[in-house]
């Protein structure tokens, strides 16, 4: 069964591009444009399959990525999270949130290798 990834980005073009890259690599991908909606659905486990990993943008209306991850960690402390941001200085906001942080642009092959490495690391940590 393929891994299911939750992709959160308020930019529909960025979300669709990343979703296509990840789906072509064999991942199941659910894309949401709202971090609040994503949190609500994650909290209620309102997805057909469990979510194996979250990929989120940093700058979004409502909640930014760091606020989203802070709230996510209250009920999903070990869920792998990859943050992709155009602002390198934003990395400091994630210092204690157990995320991987990458600065845009992230090439497709780098995105895929990051996702694979994070899923493998999470799988070995939960054995």
N, C-alpha and C positions, 0 to 999 in steps of 0.2 A: 504494500500500500504506500503510495507516495506521501511525502510530508506535505502538510498543509500550512501555508504561510499566510499571515495577515499583513497586508500592505496598507499603510496609512499615509496619504499625501493629499493635501488640499488642491494640488495642481493636477487636474484630470489627465493632461498629456503626459506628465512625468509618471503618474500612476499607471496609465495604460502601457507606456513603454516598458517599465519595469515588470509589469504583470506579464507582458508578452515574452520578455527575456526569460523569466522564471518558468513560465508554463512550457516554453519550448525545451527547457532543460528537464521537464518531467515533474515539476512541483505543482501541487494544487495551490492556487492563489485566490484569495478573497481580497479585493481592493475596496477600501472605504475612504471617503474624502473628509470625514469628520472624526477627530480623535475622541470627542464625547460619545459619539455613537459606537465607536470601536470599544471604548471602555465599558459601556453599558452592555454590549453584546458579550464581551469577554467575561464580565462579572456574572452574567446570567448563563454563561456557557451556551449561548444561543447560536451555535454553528453546527451544521450537520456532522462534521468531523471535528475532532479536537484540533486546536491550533498548536503547532509545533514550534513556531517562531513568529516574532513580530518584526517588521521592517517599517520604520517611521521616519518622517521628515522632522526637522526641528522647528522651522518657522511655519506656524499654522494659526488660523484665527481661532479664538476661543482658548484652547489649551496649546501651549507650545510642546515640543517633544519632551522636554525635561519634566514639565508638569504632568504630562500624560504618563511617563514612565514612573514618576513618583507615586501616582495613584495606582498604577498597575501593580507595582511592587507590594502594595498592601494586601493583595489577594493572589498574586502570582509571582512570588519572590524569585523563582528560578527559571521562568520562561525566557529563552534566549531573545535578546532584542538587539537589532542592528539599527543605529541612527545614522542617517545620511543628511548632511547639512552643507550649505554653501558657506557657512561661517565657522572657520577653524576655531575661533575664540569661544564658541559655544561649548566646546568639549569640556570645559571646566564645570559646566552645570551638571554634567553626568558623572562626576568624579566617584560618587559612592553608590551609583545605581546599577552596577554590574551590566554594562552595555558595551558593545563594540561600536566605535564612532568612526565614521569615514567622511572625508570632505569631498564634496562634488567638484568636478565630475567623477563619477565612479563608472569605469568602463564595464561593459557587460561581463567580460571574463573575470574581472575583479569582484563584481557583485556575486557571481556564481561561486567563486572560490571562497569568499567570505561566508556565504550561506552554508556551503557544504562543511567548511571547517567548524562553524558554530554548532551545526546540528550534530556532527560527529563528537565534538567536545562535550556537548550536553548529554548525548547518549552514553558516553563512557563515564561521565560523572554520576549518572543515575543507575549504573549497574551495581 
